[in-house]
Amino acid sequence: MSPTDAHPSDDHPTDDHLLAAAVAERAGALLLDVRDNSTGDGAGALGDEGDRRSHELIVAALAAARPGDAVLSEEAVHAEGPGASAQDPSAGAGRGSRRVWIVDPLDGTREFSEGRVDFAVHVALVVNGRPEAGAVALPAEHLVLSTSDPPSLPPRGRRPLRILVSRTRPPAEAAAVAAALDAELVPMGSAGAKTMAVVRGDGDVYLHAGGQYVWDSAAPVAVALAAGAHASRLDGSALVYDRPDPWLPDLLICRPELLHEVLTALRGDP
């Protein structure tokens, strides 16, 4: 889906799917502006500025459009620390609320700071623990994929299977699955970028172990499910969002026809 499909001119769409797409697109455009106009103070300062300014834009936009909803933002939680007040709407007031926007203002801060393309903006609405609407902006590609007009998984073709993994900490489980399925491992940055690679047909499986937070995967999972992909824990059990503890131990996103083979390989079954 192109960014214009998100109806960015409508600041307060009545449709949650359109709102997620519009807000993610606006934050992505801001991030490109931040990077293009960097003062050269170093990668750390650039990443911090991008995180902060994207967070401020997203929280303000959601507060204006959906004042009754809670917002859980990665940047607010990290800024406030583990003792952040549960009543601060930008620091996790959503925990236990029925409608919660779970957002990652800049997923792939390292990649953003290094001038790479594999960073993303995540905006998801979780209702009763399940991502119901979501958008992933890939700003460097000028692309927003969302549940407002979800893409369909393209045919896989005859190429070897591709398993998307973290650039910095690829899990041993992925190597085991790759060996079992004669697949290749493809390192990539942001969880959103890896998930969208599966959605767009550039990869087949995204497998993560070692833990993530709910904001790392809520929006990517919303889009992947809407596109027809499978999303679960590594044991095949359901992903539950808006939990008291925002930590999720693992994640599996794949083409549905590969699910049985992947789960079998993860179990180590012959």
MOGI-V656898 format. One record per helix or strand. SS is the DSSP state (~ for helix, > for strand). FROM is the first residue (numbers start at 0). TO is the last residue. Records with the same first field share a line. If there is no record, write none. Layout:
BEGIN
SS: FROM-TO / FROM-TO
END
This chain:
BEGIN
>: 1-1 / 69-72 / 90-90 / 98-106 / 119-126 / 129-137 / 142-145 / 161-165 / 183-187 / 204-212 / 229-231 / 246-253
~: 2-5 / 15-35 / 42-64 / 73-79 / 108-112 / 138-140 / 171-180 / 190-198 / 213-226 / 255-266
END
